[in-house]
């Protein structure tokens, strides 16, 4: 199952991450996870929210250019080697991981990795074929 992620460019200066988060918060849109990558000039804020369509509309109305991408969330053991096992399952597939980030959540001993694959449908098929749990948006 693919999940919709919102991405927006931010100027890399103090306080710029606050406003998009405030826009979502004021409207009751919950941020499930996020990552912020930066360069000297700008940052890319990537968000997974509980209502991506509403989140996109709110951020666009606030003047942000919002890109929607499909990502794949995968549950792994939160232990040394949990990521290695998952990457080994993908190793001979020819799939490219464009980026990824991770977080733990209320399931003891488990973590979630968010992947942006070049071919998400093929990645989902490969992961499920390797008995790896692909997590849907409602579970996040």
C-alpha positions as CSV (number, residue, x, y, z in Angstrom):
1,X,0.0,0.0,0.0
2,X,1.3,3.4,-1.0
3,X,1.1,6.4,1.3
4,X,0.9,10.0,0.1
5,X,3.6,12.3,1.4
6,X,3.6,16.1,1.2
7,X,6.9,17.8,0.3
8,X,7.6,21.5,0.3
9,X,10.6,23.7,-0.1
10,X,11.5,26.1,2.8
11,X,14.1,28.8,3.0
12,X,16.9,27.6,5.2
13,X,16.6,30.2,7.9
14,X,15.4,30.3,11.5
15,X,11.7,29.8,12.1
16,X,10.8,28.6,8.6
17,X,9.6,25.2,9.7
18,X,7.2,26.6,12.2
19,X,4.6,28.2,9.8
20,X,3.6,25.1,7.8
21,X,3.4,23.1,11.0
22,X,1.3,25.8,12.5
23,X,-1.0,25.9,9.4
24,X,-1.7,22.2,9.8
25,X,-2.1,22.3,13.6
26,X,-4.5,25.2,13.5
27,X,-6.7,23.2,11.1
28,X,-6.5,20.0,13.2
29,X,-4.4,18.1,10.7
30,X,-2.1,15.7,12.6
31,X,1.5,15.2,11.4
32,X,2.3,11.5,11.7
33,X,6.0,11.8,10.8
34,X,8.3,14.2,9.0
35,X,11.8,14.7,7.9
36,X,13.7,17.9,7.1
37,X,16.6,17.8,4.7
38,X,18.7,20.9,4.1
39,X,21.2,22.7,1.9
40,X,22.7,26.1,2.6
41,X,19.9,27.9,0.8
42,X,16.7,25.8,1.3
43,X,15.3,22.8,3.0
44,X,12.8,20.1,1.9
45,X,10.1,19.4,4.5
46,X,8.5,16.0,3.9
47,X,5.4,15.2,5.9
48,X,3.0,12.3,6.3
49,X,-0.3,13.6,7.8
50,X,-3.5,12.0,8.7
51,X,-5.4,13.8,5.9
52,X,-3.0,14.4,3.0
53,X,-5.6,16.0,0.7
54,X,-6.7,18.6,3.3
55,X,-3.1,19.1,4.3
56,X,-2.1,19.9,0.7
57,X,-5.0,22.3,0.3
58,X,-4.2,24.1,3.5
59,X,-0.5,24.5,2.7
60,X,-1.2,25.6,-0.9
61,X,-3.7,28.2,0.4
62,X,-1.0,29.5,2.7
63,X,1.3,30.0,-0.3
64,X,3.4,26.9,-0.3
65,X,4.2,24.9,-3.4
66,X,3.3,21.3,-2.3
67,X,4.5,18.2,-4.1
68,X,2.7,14.9,-3.4
69,X,4.7,11.8,-3.7
70,X,3.9,8.1,-3.1
71,X,6.0,6.4,-0.5
72,X,6.0,3.0,1.1
73,X,6.0,2.4,4.8
74,X,7.5,-0.9,6.1
75,X,7.5,-2.3,9.6
76,X,10.8,-3.9,10.8
77,X,12.2,-5.2,14.0
78,X,13.7,-2.4,16.0
79,X,17.0,-4.2,16.7
80,X,20.5,-4.5,15.2
81,X,20.1,-6.1,11.8
82,X,16.4,-5.2,11.3
83,X,17.3,-2.8,8.4
84,X,19.9,-5.2,7.0
85,X,17.4,-8.0,6.6
86,X,15.0,-5.7,4.7
87,X,17.8,-4.3,2.5
88,X,18.9,-7.9,1.7
89,X,15.4,-8.7,0.5
90,X,15.7,-5.8,-1.9
91,X,19.3,-6.3,-2.9
92,X,18.9,-8.3,-6.1
93,X,15.7,-6.6,-7.2
94,X,17.1,-3.7,-9.2
95,X,14.9,-1.3,-7.2
96,X,16.4,2.0,-6.3
97,X,15.8,3.7,-3.0
98,X,15.7,7.4,-3.6
99,X,15.5,8.2,0.1
100,X,14.3,6.9,3.4
101,X,13.7,7.9,6.9
102,X,12.5,6.0,10.0
103,X,10.6,6.3,13.3
104,X,9.5,4.2,16.1
105,X,5.8,4.0,17.1
106,X,3.6,2.5,19.8
107,X,4.5,-1.1,19.0
108,X,7.2,-2.3,21.3
109,X,10.2,-3.7,19.4
110,X,9.0,-2.4,16.0
111,X,10.0,0.6,13.8
112,X,8.7,2.0,10.6
113,X,10.8,2.9,7.6
114,X,9.5,5.3,5.0
115,X,10.9,4.6,1.5
116,X,10.7,6.5,-1.7
117,X,11.4,3.9,-4.4
118,X,11.8,4.4,-8.1
119,X,9.1,1.7,-8.7
120,X,6.9,1.6,-5.6
121,X,4.5,-1.0,-6.9
122,X,7.4,-3.4,-7.7
123,X,8.9,-2.7,-4.2
124,X,5.6,-3.5,-2.5
125,X,5.4,-6.8,-4.4
126,X,8.9,-7.7,-3.5
127,X,8.6,-6.8,0.2
128,X,5.3,-8.7,0.6
129,X,6.9,-11.7,-1.2
130,X,9.6,-11.6,1.5
131,X,7.0,-11.6,4.3
132,X,7.8,-8.0,5.2
133,X,4.9,-6.0,6.6
134,X,4.0,-3.1,4.4
135,X,2.1,-0.6,6.5
136,X,-0.9,1.4,5.3
137,X,-1.8,5.0,6.1
138,X,-4.4,4.1,8.7
139,X,-1.9,2.1,10.7
140,X,0.4,5.1,10.9
